[in-house]
């Protein structure tokens, strides 16, 4: 990481965030998600991916195995994103609801206080087939919260949907120091919210869609109508619905429901957000100056993806710019490898922490491949106290045994994991580990010897 000077501390940064909501209808991941994640875009790469899924296969055997191991969807997205320099920062699952957050390596030291929560609302709060899963964090010192919801279905259940979401908003994290959901600087709300298009018949709705006259349907969208009446919704912002309703389609097609039920199309899959400072400004008679606003959200893209047909919903994505003044500019821990690394000798790591850093005997430094998937995806690690070899007021040194270093070498990173903060608080620049020459020479000799032992090879070798 490059050190942050005074000019950088005052500079406004824009982080690019890509948010996905998709009811996957218990299906397995598709072969390709390049367009869904905008990986083929000519725009700058994303800093963060937030992926909210609903109806992930939650049969009891699948759910129990997924508690012990990563579920197929998590593995799928890690496989896609880790080679591109993203790691899974956090995830939370409640039956069919799954929320995943991936971030670029460089942001890890500036993301702290990551906590998860889930709220059941199905069967009067006893069953998790409906409800919300939440991940919150401090991002460069700003509090950001993400809620992925699956609310009750059917046209007549608007009030139940609103009641359930209000209950989800009222949930409290266990740690007393964490603000309530609505007290976060930025709150994203998304998922299969299940709001329908009221009053109009199916033929009028489908005709309006075919003629791309979506605006005729907006005023009868139950969520739009509720936002005008319900005070707790009025601070939530949504981009224009300039795409076809995303429910309900025949599988593997872009044809609306042809079954006997012939469900009326609806914008069930939505992404909204709320900026706390905007709410505060609106509540004051004299508006605050823009200079006081230290974080803002800009919607760059709000679209559906019609090419995905594994379920009866189409995925929806929102691409956002988070413009913020970093309140944190320096990592808690700075670390780097000393000298040339190879498996031929023990190696040394140097690190230094900021004054007052809450270190613990359970802190560790991990050696990771540059394509690592999550914080536990290390090759090896060293305890910062047990493996310490020197210490002074400016820095400390820790050793790793040669036996733990990969013989084949390659490109790696070092990460400092804080047990107290339950997160990576320092990350090194990528560096090379040299292959173990002794082992390679030994392997070559063994290969040559094995070749010599094959019938016919010895005679041809002696002819020379």
C-alpha positions as CSV (number, residue, x, y, z in Angstrom):
1,X,0.0,0.0,0.0
2,X,1.3,3.5,-0.8
3,X,1.5,5.8,2.2
4,X,-1.2,8.5,2.4
5,X,0.0,12.0,2.5
6,X,-2.0,15.1,3.7
7,X,-3.2,15.8,0.1
8,X,-4.6,12.3,-0.2
9,X,-6.4,12.6,3.2
10,X,-8.4,15.6,2.0
11,X,-9.1,14.1,-1.4
12,X,-12.5,12.9,-2.3
13,X,-12.5,9.3,-3.6
14,X,-15.1,7.6,-5.7
15,X,-15.7,3.9,-5.2
16,X,-17.5,1.9,-7.8
17,X,-20.1,-0.5,-6.4
18,X,-22.0,-3.2,-8.4
19,X,-25.1,-4.6,-6.7
20,X,-27.0,-7.7,-7.9
21,X,-30.4,-9.0,-6.8
22,X,-31.6,-12.3,-8.3
23,X,-34.3,-14.8,-7.3
24,X,-32.6,-17.9,-8.6
25,X,-35.5,-20.3,-8.0
26,X,-33.3,-23.1,-6.4
27,X,-31.3,-23.4,-9.7
28,X,-27.6,-24.0,-10.0
29,X,-25.3,-21.2,-11.1
30,X,-25.3,-20.5,-14.9
31,X,-22.3,-21.2,-17.1
32,X,-21.3,-17.5,-17.4
33,X,-22.0,-14.2,-15.5
34,X,-19.7,-11.9,-17.5
35,X,-22.6,-9.6,-18.5
36,X,-24.3,-9.8,-15.1
37,X,-21.1,-8.6,-13.3
38,X,-20.2,-6.2,-16.2
39,X,-16.8,-7.9,-16.5
40,X,-16.8,-7.1,-20.3
41,X,-17.4,-3.4,-19.7
42,X,-14.9,-0.8,-20.9
43,X,-15.6,1.3,-17.8
44,X,-13.2,1.2,-14.8
45,X,-13.3,-2.0,-12.7
46,X,-15.6,-2.2,-9.7
47,X,-14.3,-1.7,-6.2
48,X,-17.0,-3.8,-4.6
49,X,-19.6,-6.4,-5.6
50,X,-22.7,-6.9,-3.5
51,X,-24.7,-10.0,-4.5
52,X,-28.1,-10.7,-3.0
53,X,-29.8,-14.0,-4.0
54,X,-33.2,-15.3,-3.0
55,X,-34.5,-18.9,-3.2
56,X,-31.0,-20.5,-3.1
57,X,-31.7,-24.2,-2.9
58,X,-32.6,-24.6,0.8
59,X,-33.6,-28.2,1.1
60,X,-32.5,-29.3,4.5
61,X,-29.6,-31.5,3.3
62,X,-28.3,-28.7,1.1
63,X,-28.7,-26.1,3.9
64,X,-26.9,-28.2,6.5
65,X,-24.0,-29.0,4.1
66,X,-23.8,-25.3,3.2
67,X,-23.5,-24.3,6.9
68,X,-20.3,-26.5,7.1
69,X,-19.0,-25.6,3.6
70,X,-19.4,-22.8,1.2
71,X,-22.6,-23.2,-0.9
72,X,-22.3,-23.7,-4.7
73,X,-23.2,-20.0,-5.4
74,X,-20.6,-18.7,-3.1
75,X,-18.0,-21.0,-4.6
76,X,-19.1,-20.0,-8.1
77,X,-18.7,-16.3,-7.5
78,X,-15.4,-16.7,-5.7
79,X,-14.1,-18.7,-8.6
80,X,-15.1,-15.9,-11.0
81,X,-13.9,-13.0,-9.0
82,X,-10.8,-14.1,-7.1
83,X,-8.6,-14.3,-10.2
84,X,-9.6,-10.7,-10.8
85,X,-8.3,-9.5,-7.4
86,X,-11.4,-9.6,-5.3
87,X,-11.9,-11.5,-2.1
88,X,-15.1,-12.5,-0.3
89,X,-15.2,-9.9,2.5
90,X,-18.3,-11.4,4.2
91,X,-21.4,-13.4,3.7
92,X,-24.6,-14.3,5.5
93,X,-27.2,-16.9,4.8
94,X,-30.7,-17.6,6.1
95,X,-32.3,-20.6,4.3
96,X,-32.8,-19.5,0.7
97,X,-31.5,-15.9,1.3
98,X,-27.8,-15.3,0.6
99,X,-25.8,-12.1,0.7
100,X,-22.2,-11.9,-0.5
101,X,-19.8,-9.0,-0.6
102,X,-16.5,-9.0,-2.6
103,X,-13.9,-6.2,-2.5
104,X,-10.7,-5.4,-4.2
105,X,-7.6,-6.2,-2.1
106,X,-6.5,-2.6,-1.7
107,X,-9.6,-1.6,0.3
108,X,-9.3,-4.3,2.9
109,X,-7.3,-2.3,5.5
110,X,-9.9,0.5,5.4
111,X,-13.0,-1.8,5.9
112,X,-13.7,-2.4,9.6
113,X,-16.4,-3.5,12.0
114,X,-18.0,-6.0,9.6
115,X,-21.1,-7.6,11.1
116,X,-23.9,-9.7,9.8
117,X,-27.5,-10.3,10.9
118,X,-30.6,-12.1,9.7
119,X,-34.3,-11.5,10.5
120,X,-36.9,-14.2,10.0
121,X,-40.4,-13.0,9.1
122,X,-41.9,-16.2,7.6
123,X,-44.5,-18.0,9.8
124,X,-44.8,-15.1,12.2
125,X,-41.0,-14.9,12.6
126,X,-40.4,-18.6,13.2
127,X,-39.4,-19.6,9.7
128,X,-36.6,-18.1,7.5
129,X,-38.1,-18.7,4.1
130,X,-38.9,-14.9,4.1
131,X,-37.1,-12.1,5.8
132,X,-33.8,-10.2,5.4
133,X,-30.1,-10.8,5.7
134,X,-27.8,-7.9,6.5
135,X,-24.1,-7.0,6.3
136,X,-22.8,-3.7,7.7
137,X,-19.3,-2.2,7.8
138,X,-17.2,0.9,8.3
139,X,-15.9,1.8,4.8
140,X,-13.1,4.4,5.0
141,X,-14.7,5.5,8.3
142,X,-18.3,5.8,6.9
143,X,-21.0,3.4,8.0
144,X,-22.6,1.4,5.2
145,X,-25.3,-1.2,5.5
146,X,-26.8,-3.7,2.9
147,X,-30.1,-5.5,3.4
148,X,-31.2,-8.4,1.0
149,X,-34.9,-9.1,1.5
150,X,-37.4,-11.7,0.3
151,X,-40.8,-10.4,1.2
152,X,-44.2,-12.1,1.1
153,X,-45.7,-12.9,-2.3
154,X,-49.1,-12.3,-3.9
155,X,-51.0,-9.1,-4.9
156,X,-53.0,-8.8,-1.7
157,X,-50.1,-8.9,0.7
158,X,-48.8,-5.3,0.3
159,X,-49.4,-4.5,4.0
160,X,-47.6,-7.6,5.1
161,X,-44.6,-6.7,2.9
162,X,-44.5,-3.3,4.5
163,X,-44.9,-4.6,8.0
164,X,-42.1,-7.2,7.4
165,X,-39.7,-4.6,6.0
166,X,-40.4,-2.3,8.9
167,X,-39.6,-5.2,11.3
168,X,-36.3,-5.8,9.4
169,X,-35.3,-2.2,9.7
170,X,-35.9,-2.3,13.5
171,X,-33.5,-5.1,14.1
172,X,-30.4,-4.3,16.2
173,X,-26.9,-5.7,15.9
174,X,-25.6,-7.4,19.1
175,X,-22.7,-5.0,19.6
176,X,-23.9,-1.8,21.4
177,X,-21.5,0.4,19.5
178,X,-23.0,-0.3,16.1
179,X,-25.6,2.2,15.0
180,X,-29.2,1.1,14.2
181,X,-29.9,0.3,10.5
182,X,-31.4,3.7,9.7
183,X,-28.5,5.5,11.4
184,X,-25.9,4.2,8.9
185,X,-24.5,6.8,6.5
186,X,-25.7,4.8,3.5
187,X,-28.2,2.0,3.5
188,X,-29.0,-0.2,0.5
189,X,-32.2,-2.2,0.4
190,X,-32.8,-4.7,-2.4
191,X,-34.1,-8.2,-3.2
192,X,-37.3,-9.9,-4.3
193,X,-39.5,-7.4,-2.6
194,X,-42.6,-8.9,-4.3
195,X,-44.5,-5.7,-4.9
196,X,-47.0,-6.0,-7.8
197,X,-48.8,-3.8,-10.3
198,X,-52.3,-3.1,-8.9
199,X,-55.6,-2.4,-10.6
200,X,-54.7,-2.9,-14.2
201,X,-55.5,-6.2,-15.9
202,X,-53.0,-8.6,-17.3
203,X,-53.8,-7.6,-20.9
204,X,-53.3,-3.9,-20.3
205,X,-50.0,-4.6,-18.4
206,X,-48.6,-6.8,-21.1
207,X,-49.7,-4.4,-23.9
208,X,-48.0,-1.5,-22.1
209,X,-44.8,-3.6,-21.7
210,X,-44.8,-4.7,-25.4
211,X,-45.1,-1.0,-26.4
212,X,-42.4,0.0,-23.8
213,X,-44.9,2.4,-22.1
214,X,-43.6,1.5,-18.7
215,X,-44.5,4.9,-17.3
216,X,-48.2,3.9,-17.5
217,X,-47.5,1.2,-15.0
218,X,-45.3,3.1,-12.5
219,X,-48.2,4.9,-10.8
220,X,-49.9,1.5,-10.0
221,X,-46.7,-0.1,-8.8
222,X,-47.4,-1.0,-5.1
223,X,-43.9,0.1,-3.9
224,X,-44.2,3.5,-5.6
225,X,-47.6,4.0,-4.1
226,X,-46.4,3.0,-0.7
227,X,-43.5,5.4,-0.8
228,X,-45.9,8.3,-1.1
229,X,-47.8,7.2,2.0
230,X,-45.4,5.5,4.3
231,X,-43.1,7.8,6.2
232,X,-40.4,5.2,6.8
233,X,-40.1,4.6,3.0
234,X,-40.0,8.2,1.8
235,X,-36.2,8.6,2.3
236,X,-35.5,5.6,0.0
237,X,-34.4,6.5,-3.5
238,X,-34.8,4.3,-6.6
239,X,-33.7,4.7,-10.2
240,X,-36.3,4.9,-13.0
241,X,-37.8,1.5,-13.9
242,X,-36.8,1.7,-17.6
243,X,-36.7,-2.1,-18.0
244,X,-39.4,-4.7,-18.4
245,X,-40.9,-6.1,-15.2
246,X,-38.7,-9.0,-14.1
247,X,-41.3,-11.4,-13.0
248,X,-42.8,-13.9,-14.0
249,X,-41.1,-15.7,-17.0
250,X,-41.2,-19.2,-18.4
251,X,-37.9,-20.9,-17.7
252,X,-35.1,-20.3,-20.2
253,X,-37.0,-17.7,-22.1
254,X,-38.0,-14.1,-22.2
255,X,-41.7,-15.0,-22.5
256,X,-44.0,-14.0,-19.6
257,X,-45.8,-16.8,-17.7
258,X,-47.8,-19.1,-20.1
259,X,-48.9,-21.5,-17.3
260,X,-52.5,-21.9,-16.2
261,X,-52.0,-19.2,-13.5
262,X,-50.7,-16.6,-16.0
263,X,-49.2,-14.4,-13.3
264,X,-49.4,-10.7,-14.1
265,X,-45.9,-9.2,-14.8
266,X,-44.4,-7.1,-12.0
267,X,-41.2,-5.3,-10.9
268,X,-40.6,-7.6,-7.9
269,X,-36.8,-7.3,-8.0
270,X,-35.7,-3.9,-6.9
271,X,-32.7,-1.9,-5.6
272,X,-33.2,1.2,-3.4
273,X,-30.9,3.3,-1.3
274,X,-31.0,5.9,1.5
275,X,-28.3,8.5,2.4
276,X,-28.6,9.6,6.0
277,X,-27.2,13.1,5.4
278,X,-29.8,13.8,2.8
279,X,-32.5,12.9,5.3
280,X,-31.0,15.2,7.9
281,X,-30.7,18.1,5.4
282,X,-34.3,17.6,4.3
283,X,-35.5,17.8,7.9
284,X,-33.8,21.2,8.5
285,X,-35.5,24.4,7.4
286,X,-32.2,25.9,6.4
287,X,-30.4,23.5,4.1
288,X,-26.8,22.6,5.0
289,X,-24.1,23.3,2.6
290,X,-22.9,20.6,0.3
291,X,-19.4,20.8,1.9
292,X,-20.8,19.2,5.0
293,X,-21.8,16.1,3.1
294,X,-18.9,13.7,3.3
295,X,-20.5,10.8,1.4
296,X,-22.9,10.7,-1.6
297,X,-24.3,8.1,-3.8
298,X,-24.8,8.3,-7.6
299,X,-26.7,5.7,-9.6
300,X,-24.8,5.1,-12.9
301,X,-26.9,2.2,-14.2
302,X,-30.1,0.3,-13.2
303,X,-31.0,-2.5,-15.6
304,X,-32.3,-6.0,-15.8
305,X,-30.6,-8.9,-17.6
306,X,-33.0,-10.7,-19.9
307,X,-30.5,-13.3,-21.1
308,X,-30.5,-15.3,-17.9
309,X,-33.3,-17.8,-17.8
310,X,-32.5,-20.3,-15.0
311,X,-35.5,-19.1,-12.9
312,X,-38.8,-17.3,-13.4
313,X,-37.1,-14.0,-12.3
314,X,-34.6,-11.9,-14.3
315,X,-31.7,-10.5,-12.3
316,X,-31.4,-6.8,-11.7
317,X,-28.2,-4.8,-11.2
318,X,-27.4,-1.3,-10.0
319,X,-24.0,0.3,-10.6
320,X,-23.2,3.1,-8.1
321,X,-20.6,5.6,-7.5
322,X,-19.9,6.2,-3.8
323,X,-18.1,9.5,-3.5
324,X,-16.6,10.0,-0.1
325,X,-14.0,11.9,1.9
326,X,-11.9,9.1,3.6
327,X,-12.0,9.5,7.4
328,X,-9.4,6.7,7.5
329,X,-6.3,7.2,5.3
330,X,-3.7,4.9,6.9
331,X,-3.9,1.2,7.4
332,X,-3.7,0.0,11.1
333,X,-0.8,-2.3,10.1
334,X,1.8,-1.9,7.4
335,X,3.8,-5.1,6.5
336,X,6.3,-6.3,4.0
337,X,8.5,-9.4,3.3
338,X,12.2,-9.0,4.1
339,X,14.7,-9.9,1.4
340,X,14.3,-12.6,-1.1
341,X,11.9,-15.4,-0.3
342,X,12.2,-19.0,-1.2
343,X,11.6,-22.4,0.5
344,X,15.4,-22.9,0.9
345,X,15.6,-20.9,4.1
346,X,13.4,-19.4,6.9
347,X,11.9,-16.0,5.9
348,X,11.2,-12.8,7.8
349,X,8.2,-10.4,7.8
350,X,8.5,-6.8,9.1
351,X,5.4,-5.0,10.3
352,X,4.4,-1.8,12.2
353,X,1.1,-0.8,13.8
354,X,-0.3,2.6,14.4
355,X,-0.2,3.8,18.0
356,X,-3.0,2.4,20.1
357,X,-3.7,-0.5,17.8
358,X,-5.6,-3.2,19.8
359,X,-3.3,-6.1,19.1
360,X,-3.9,-9.6,20.5
361,X,-1.9,-12.8,21.1
362,X,-4.3,-14.4,18.6
363,X,-3.4,-12.0,15.8
364,X,-1.7,-13.7,12.8
365,X,0.0,-12.9,9.5
366,X,-1.0,-15.1,6.6
367,X,0.7,-15.9,3.4
368,X,-1.8,-15.8,0.5
369,X,-1.7,-16.4,-3.2
370,X,-2.7,-13.2,-5.0
371,X,-5.9,-14.9,-6.1
372,X,-7.0,-15.8,-2.6
373,X,-10.7,-16.1,-2.1
374,X,-11.3,-15.1,1.6
375,X,-9.5,-14.5,4.8
376,X,-9.1,-18.2,5.7
377,X,-7.7,-19.1,2.2
378,X,-4.1,-18.8,3.4
379,X,-1.2,-21.0,2.4
380,X,0.4,-20.7,5.8
381,X,0.5,-18.2,8.7
382,X,2.6,-17.0,11.6
383,X,1.4,-15.9,15.1
384,X,2.6,-12.4,15.7
385,X,3.6,-13.1,19.3
386,X,4.7,-16.7,19.3
387,X,6.8,-16.3,16.1
388,X,8.3,-12.9,16.9
389,X,12.1,-12.6,16.6
390,X,12.7,-8.9,17.2
391,X,10.9,-5.8,18.3
392,X,11.5,-2.1,18.7
393,X,9.4,1.0,19.0
394,X,9.1,1.4,15.2
395,X,8.6,-2.2,13.9
396,X,8.5,-5.9,14.7
397,X,9.7,-8.9,12.9
398,X,8.1,-12.4,12.6
399,X,9.6,-15.5,11.0
400,X,8.1,-18.2,8.9
401,X,9.7,-21.6,8.6
402,X,11.1,-22.7,5.3
403,X,9.1,-25.9,5.5
404,X,5.9,-23.8,5.2
405,X,6.9,-21.9,2.1
406,X,5.6,-23.2,-1.2
407,X,8.4,-25.0,-3.1
408,X,7.2,-23.9,-6.6
409,X,7.1,-20.2,-5.7
410,X,4.9,-17.7,-7.4
411,X,3.2,-14.4,-6.6
412,X,1.9,-13.9,-3.1
413,X,0.6,-11.4,-0.5
414,X,1.0,-11.0,3.2
415,X,-2.1,-10.0,5.3
416,X,-2.3,-9.1,9.0
417,X,-5.5,-10.5,10.6
418,X,-6.7,-8.8,13.8
419,X,-8.5,-11.1,16.2
420,X,-10.1,-8.2,18.1
421,X,-11.4,-6.6,14.9
422,X,-12.2,-9.9,13.1
423,X,-10.8,-8.6,9.9
424,X,-7.7,-8.1,7.7
425,X,-6.2,-4.7,8.8
426,X,-3.0,-4.7,6.7
427,X,-2.0,-6.1,3.3
428,X,1.4,-6.1,1.6
429,X,2.2,-5.3,-2.0
430,X,2.4,-8.5,-4.2
431,X,5.8,-10.1,-4.2
432,X,7.6,-13.1,-5.7
433,X,8.7,-16.3,-3.9
434,X,11.5,-18.0,-5.8
435,X,11.2,-21.7,-6.6
436,X,13.2,-24.1,-4.4
437,X,16.2,-24.7,-6.7
438,X,17.4,-27.7,-4.7
439,X,14.0,-29.4,-5.0
440,X,13.6,-28.6,-8.7
441,X,17.1,-30.0,-9.4
442,X,16.2,-33.1,-7.5
443,X,12.9,-33.5,-9.4
444,X,14.7,-33.1,-12.7
445,X,17.3,-35.7,-11.7
446,X,14.5,-38.1,-10.7
447,X,12.7,-37.5,-14.0
448,X,15.9,-38.2,-15.9
449,X,16.6,-41.3,-13.9
450,X,13.0,-42.6,-14.5
451,X,13.4,-41.9,-18.3
452,X,16.7,-43.8,-18.3
453,X,15.1,-46.8,-16.7
454,X,12.5,-47.2,-19.4
455,X,13.2,-50.1,-21.9
456,X,15.0,-48.8,-25.0
457,X,16.0,-45.5,-23.5
458,X,19.2,-46.8,-21.9
459,X,20.4,-48.4,-25.2
460,X,19.8,-45.2,-27.2
461,X,21.5,-43.2,-24.5
462,X,24.6,-45.4,-24.6
463,X,24.9,-45.0,-28.4
464,X,26.0,-41.4,-27.7
